[in-house]
């Protein structure tokens, strides 16, 4: 796909490329041709039917080039071609853009961090704890925490709390942070004090449930059987 062909595609109205994508496409480590093809797939939606003949016709490029771009974008984990069952129960090949959305989300987070003069590794910490890559929605949730001046140490304490309760769920962590916020907990020290108070309260409740008849029993006066 040459520069002139790129211009023709734009003129024909096949592509409306968001300015942000255009400004950052090199960070995706793709060629201009791959990027244009990726934007074409983007216009088709999150999950579109895999149809190389259609791509060839609408973009006016050779089928061999179409397959080359698909292979390149797949290798770079920006798209996936999978076989799924449709609503009618029939199997069909579809193109998924989850990888592209994930990488774009990462770029947006990095840009936000640079503009706000902070670098956060909390994303990597949570991914390591969950043992998987975060979704775009999860990135937005974490970004919202940081935007609201939530400290990394507090987020890490919430992760510990969730892990202790056997839950690896961002919504659960968000709930913990929300509850802590209502209690005025803002630092790791506040969390530690809160845990101590909670443990003490639990211990007092346990003591109050002890059967006093058993405690007061005079074991030495018990008749031998």
Buried (B, 14 or more C-beta within 10 A) or exposed (E): BEEEBBEBBBEEEBBEBEEEBEEBBEEBEBBEBBBBBBBBBBEBEEEBEBBEEEBBEBBEBEEEBBEBBBEBBBEBEBBBEEEEEEEEEEEEEBBBBBBBBBBBBBBBBBBBBEEEEEEBEBBEBBEEBBEEEBBBEBBBBBBEBBEEEBBBBBBBBBBBBBEEEEBBEBEBBBBBBEEBEEEEBBEBEBBEEBEEEEEEEEEEEEEEEEEEEEEEEEEEEEEEE
